[in-house]
C-alpha cells in the first residue's frame, strides 16, 4: 500500500508541476512588470527543480508519471487567452495565476490526505510544492 500511494501521490505532483509550469509559460509573454516577470521565472525554476526530484523517484518505481488532464489544460488555456485578449495586464495575469495556485493547493492537499500511506519523501515533495504555490499567490498579490 505504501508503494502504491507513493506512486499515486508522485503522479499527482508530476501533473500539478506540469500544469503550473505550462500556466506560467502561457502568461510570460504578456507580463509588463520586471518584478512580476522575475517572480514568475523564479517560481518556474523551483517547479523545474521539484520536477527533477519527482522524475527521479518515479523512475525508481518504473513509472512514467502523469500528464495534466487534457480538459483541464484546454479550459485553462482558453480562460487565459480569453481574459488576456479582453484585458492584457499584470492584474489579469496575477488573477489567473492566483486562481491556478489556489486550485493546485486545494488538489495537492486533497491528494496528500487521500494517499496518506505514501512515503515521507513523497509527502515532503508534495508539501514543498504546496508551499511554492502558496508563496507565489502571496508574492503576486500586489498585482491584483
N, C-alpha and C positions, 0 to 999 in steps of 0.2 A: 504494500500500500504506500509506503514511503516513497519508493521509486516512482510509482505511477503519479502520485500527487506532485512530486518534484518536477517530473517531465511536463505535466499539465500546467503547472504554475510558470515554468520557464517558457513554455509555448505562448502563454498569455502575455508575458513580459516581452517576448520577441515581437508579437503582433502589435503591442502597445508602443514599443520603441519605434517600429517601422512607421506606424501611423503618426506618431509625434514628429519624427524627422520629416516625413512627407508633408505634414501640415506646415512646418516651419519653412521648408523649401518652397511651398506654394505661395508664401507671402513675402519672402525676402526681397524680391524684385520691386515690390511696392513700398517698402519701408523708406521713410524720409529721414527720420532721426538717426544720427550716427550711434547714439546711445542705445536705442531700441535695436538697431542692426547688430551691435556688439552683443547685447543681451541675448538675442535670438541665436546668434552664431555660437556663443559660449554654451548655451543650453544644447544646441545641436551637437557640439563636440562631446559634451557629457553623455548625451544619448548614445553617441557612437562608441564611447568607452564602455558603457554598460552593454551595448550590443555585442562587443567583442567578448565580454565575460559570459554573456548568455550563450553565444555561439559555441564557445569553448565547452561549456557544461553540456549543452545539447549534443555536441559531437561525442562527448564522453558517454552519453546514453544512446548513441547511434540514432539520434533524432534530427530531423531537418528543420524543426521549428514550425512556425505558423505565420502565415500572411494575414494581414487585417482582412476583415470581412469586406468583400468587394462592394456590397451595397453600402456599407458604412463609408468606405473610401469614396465612392461615387457621390453620395449625399454630401460629404464634407467638401469635396472638390466643387460641386455645384453651388453649395452655400457660400463658400469662399469667393468664388468668381462672381456670383450674383451680387454679393454685398460690396465687393471691391469695385465692380463696374458702376454701381449706384453711388458709392461714396468712398473713393480711394483716399484713405487717410490712415495715419498711425493709430487713431482712435478705433477705426474699424478693425484694423489688424489686431490690436490689443484685445478687442472684444471677441474676435474669432478665436484667438489663441487661448484666452482665458476660458472660453466655453470648452475648448478641446482639453485643456488641462483639468478642468473640473470633471469632465466625463472620464478622463483617464484615471484620475484619483478615485473616483467612485467605482469604476470597473476593477481596478487593481486591488482595492480594499475588499471588494466582493470576492475576488479570486483568492486573496490571501486567507480569507475566512473559509472559503469553500474547500481549499486544498490545504487544510491545517496539518496534514501529515507530511507535507513537503519538508525537505531537509532545511536546516538553518541557513545554509549558504544561499539557497534559492529565495528563502524568505527575506534574507538581508538584501539581496539584489532588488526584490520587489519593493521593499521599504525605501531603498535609496531612490528607486525610480519614482515612487510616490512623492518623496521629499523633493526631488528635482522638479516634478510637475507643480507642486505646491509653491515652491520657491519662484518658479517662472511666473506664475499667476500673481504673486505678490510683487515681484520686480517690475512688472509692466502695468501695474495699477495706475501709475501716474499718467498713462496714455489713454485711460478710459474716459 
